[in-house]
Amino acid sequence: MEPFSHAINTWFTAANYPSVVMLAESALSILLSHSELPQWVRGGGVFTPASALGDTLVKRLEASGRMAFESEVVLGPGDESKKTR
């Protein structure tokens, strides 16, 4: 079995609310947490939200108390990951 990732996203409100919260927190990440963004992002350009904002956005979303994230790499029997060495 090939290793795969498993992620769980949880939000605590109506179904369309996470999109609004993510949009607002993305903008606030750029404006208020600019110094925490990776150096290569600070120069500007076209990036996906995950590549540009990454952990900074996840921290803001979790700190808001509206969302929780959990992820893990799942390995099959006998598989070894470089991350576990």
Sequence and secondary structure as in RCSB ss.txt:
>XXXX:A:sequence
MEPFSHAINTWFTAANYPSVVMLAESALSILLSHSELPQWVRGGGVFTPASALGDTLVKRLEASGRMAFESEVVL
GPGDESKKTR
>XXXX:A:secstr
   EEEEEEEESS TTHHHHHHHHHHHHHHHHSGGGS HHHHT     HHHHHHHHHHHHHHHTTSEEEEEEEE 
 TT   GGG 
